[in-house]
Amino acid sequence: MARRERPTALLVDLDGVLRRWDPETSAAVERRYGLPAGALYDTAMQGALLQPAVTGQLSHADWLAGIVDALAGPAGGADRARAAVDEWQADRGTVDPEVLGFVREVRSAGTRVGLATNATDLLDADLALLGLTDEVDVVVNSSKLGVSKPSREYFQQACLAVGAPPAQVLFVDDSDRSVRGARVAGLSAYRWSGPADLRYLRAVLAR
């Protein structure tokens, strides 16, 4: 990352950074219902289903209904597909304690932290379940904005929400596409690969 202004605000992605998912959970569901490996995730991430859900055009429930419809054939019927999706969705992930500790450090040092995520209308309930509601200063949910990462408009709105100009915002995400989009929008952005990255991020924020 090129040397820039010292960041005065931090934006952190949720899934893949602050929240972790155990791939064995979906794999076990797929085995139980005779679905191909990766079918749940691959179907859920199809743009025709996902994009309307993360931009507020579809509710979380309607998104899941679309996944059920798509999997009815390979699962052996709509009832089996619905049961598989329900079991898969029952797992809401876990918080990465090292990332949460980092977020707390950053906030205690006086830097505002925002959660910047492409999410459905279930996000607030998820944050409450995970105990994250009060762990960040702002939540920038794409489904409430009506635009998603990696669009320039999303990052402009995220910077406004966290209260800093793009040149003073550090964005952390595990998606290369989102990182590139943030840089185009004028933010400093870092591709997350795991907790080993925290040493570097602390140095960036401290310099």
Secondary structure as UniProt FT lines:
FT   STRAND          9..12
FT   TURN            16..18
FT   STRAND          19..20
FT   HELIX           23..32
FT   TURN            33..34
FT   TURN            37..38
FT   HELIX           39..44
FT   HELIX           47..54
FT   TURN            55..56
FT   HELIX           60..75
FT   HELIX           78..90
FT   STRAND          94..95
FT   HELIX           97..108
FT   TURN            109..110
FT   STRAND          112..117
FT   TURN            121..122
FT   HELIX           123..130
FT   TURN            133..134
FT   STRAND          138..141
FT   HELIX           142..145
FT   TURN            149..150
FT   HELIX           152..162
FT   HELIX           166..168
FT   STRAND          169..173
FT   HELIX           176..184
FT   TURN            185..186
FT   STRAND          188..191
FT   HELIX           195..197
FT   HELIX           198..206
//
